[in-house]
Amino acid sequence: MITDLCACEILDKEEVTKIRVYVTKAKFRKLVTVVEGIDKNRLAEAAKSLKNALACGGSAKEGAIVLQGNHKKKVKEILVKMGYPGENIEVE
């Protein structure tokens, strides 16, 4: 049975704006994967889950999650498993 809290969490994830996933170069020409568009209230939780699932380092700041390395092929699958709708996730 779904509680009111769980129902609210599910609705929040469904109302997410576009989540954008892309790879860019950071310091010393190292590749990082950036995930933008996740609600700021859930940013730290999502970052922790992504870092654990991908076995990489990273941080959540300024409204974006920055993961060390090129993980753009795997991030969408993990976000869908976390409950975010796949049609709202754009991988570039």
C-alpha positions in Angstrom: 0.0 0.0 0.0 1.4 3.4 -1.0 1.5 6.0 1.8 0.9 9.7 1.2 4.6 10.4 1.4 5.4 7.9 -1.3 2.7 9.1 -3.6 4.1 12.7 -3.2 7.6 11.5 -4.1 6.3 9.7 -7.2 4.4 12.7 -8.3 7.4 15.0 -7.8 9.6 12.7 -10.0 6.9 12.6 -12.7 6.7 16.4 -12.8 10.4 16.8 -13.4 11.4 19.2 -16.1 13.9 17.9 -18.7 16.9 16.2 -17.3 20.0 16.9 -19.4 23.0 14.5 -19.4 26.2 15.5 -21.2 30.0 15.0 -21.0 32.5 17.9 -20.9 36.1 18.4 -20.0 37.1 19.6 -16.6 40.5 20.5 -15.2 43.5 18.8 -16.8 41.4 17.6 -19.7 39.6 15.0 -17.6 36.1 14.0 -18.7 33.2 14.6 -16.4 29.5 13.7 -16.8 27.1 16.5 -15.9 23.4 15.8 -15.0 21.2 18.9 -14.9 17.5 19.4 -14.2 17.0 17.3 -11.0 15.0 19.0 -8.3 17.3 20.8 -5.9 15.7 19.1 -2.9 16.6 15.7 -4.3 20.0 16.6 -5.8 22.2 15.3 -3.0 20.2 12.0 -2.8 20.4 11.5 -6.5 24.1 12.3 -6.6 24.8 9.7 -3.9 22.8 7.0 -5.7 24.5 7.7 -9.0 28.0 7.7 -7.5 27.3 4.4 -5.7 25.9 2.8 -8.9 28.7 4.0 -11.1 31.5 3.5 -8.6 32.9 7.0 -9.3 33.5 10.2 -7.5 31.6 13.4 -8.0 29.6 16.2 -6.4 26.3 18.0 -6.4 26.4 21.7 -6.5 24.8 24.7 -8.2 21.9 22.6 -9.4 23.9 20.0 -11.2 25.5 16.7 -10.5 29.1 16.3 -11.7 30.4 12.7 -12.0 34.0 11.9 -12.7 34.4 10.1 -16.0 32.3 9.5 -19.0 29.1 7.7 -17.8 26.5 9.2 -20.1 25.5 5.8 -21.5 24.7 4.4 -18.1 23.2 7.4 -16.3 19.8 7.3 -18.1 19.2 3.7 -17.1 20.1 4.4 -13.5 17.8 7.5 -13.3 14.9 5.4 -14.7 15.5 2.8 -12.1 15.4 5.6 -9.5 11.9 6.5 -10.7 12.5 9.4 -13.1 10.5 9.1 -16.4 12.7 8.1 -19.3 11.0 10.5 -21.8 12.2 13.4 -19.7 15.9 12.4 -19.8 17.9 13.8 -22.7 21.4 12.4 -23.3 23.6 14.4 -25.5 
